[in-house]
Amino acid sequence: MSLQICYVCSKNTLKHVETLDSGNRYQCECPLCGKFTIGKIAARNVKNMFPSIVSWIRECNLRENEPTILSQTMSRIKASLPSLSTAQKSMRLLKNFAMRSNVPGHPINYTHLDYPLAWARDTREFEYHLRALESEGYAKFTPNSSRERANGQVEILPKGWSILEFGGSQRSGMVFVAMSFSETLKHIFDDGILLGIRDAGYIGQRVDSVRHVDRIDQKIISDIRQSDFVVADVTENKAGVYFEAGYALGKGKTVIWTVRKSDIAQVHFDTRQFAHILWNDAHNLRRIQTSERGHPVFDSSREPFRRANG
């Protein structure tokens, strides 16, 4: 049997590949990319999403999720892939190392094949983020060789755990979205909120965006703590959205309120005094989020924000 080069990275031989669904899908494991399932058509076109798609797969694997990439989902996946700043990549690496660390104080192993955990393009950029985390006092690295740092052990230090749990001046690049999971609002999340957040340079996620094994309340609280701000869409007036927005406010997070224009009268009395973005459809919501009077709504230098007209 001939060796199969990875469909995603085109760099490594797959450790495992299994044909599923009469040859229409492949279940794969790549030393660099991790575990994923990919459709036959998607396999021909996924290369133009490298290297971000590799980081996305690896983060799914960290959450014990094996993602599926199909032709009909590729545009949605591509739209969700962030464009991170250098500082955001360093913090993302710290968070991903923390997810691999079962017990604080116990070093974990890393290799040059872990560079996607920093959303880096290559090993050299990965080494830069390792040095950055160490210089900030967030982590201690013990390389296997004095000549290169891309293989070794890492221990997250107290300052690193503190910034992950309580936040700090560094941005995570993450935005928590609290909203109804109603099927009728799914396109509002996918084509409106999510894309507007991405246009502004952040990564949006709902608690159901990625499979996980955590208790749902613990996952919500953890995601809100690690987010730069929260978007709360109160369309359909769900109690859980108010809980999540209230917790975020209690932690000092900025909450950006949105609601379907026809639902504004149903907004809870206790939160009605906050300015809400009023939207009519997903395109309208994406446009308003991305730019308000020529300025990004999701701009931490501004005090959010005046009522936007739907």
Buried (B, 14 or more C-beta within 10 A) or exposed (E): EEEBEBBBBEBBEBEEBEEEEEEEBBBBBBBBBBBBBBBBBBBEEBEEBBBBBBBBBBBBBBBEBBBBBBBEEBEEBBEBBBEBEEBBBBBBBBBBBBBBBEEEEEBBEBEBBBBBBBBBEEBEBBBBBBEBBBEBEBBBBEBBEEEEBBBBBBBBBEEBBEBBEEBEEBBBBBBBBBBBEEEEBEEBBBBBBBBBBBBBBBBBBBBEBBEBEBEEEEBBBBBBBBBBBBBBBBBBEBEBBBEBBBBBBEBEBBBBBBBBBEBBEEBEEEBEEBEBBBBEBBEBBBBBBBBBEEEBBBEEEEEBBEEBEB
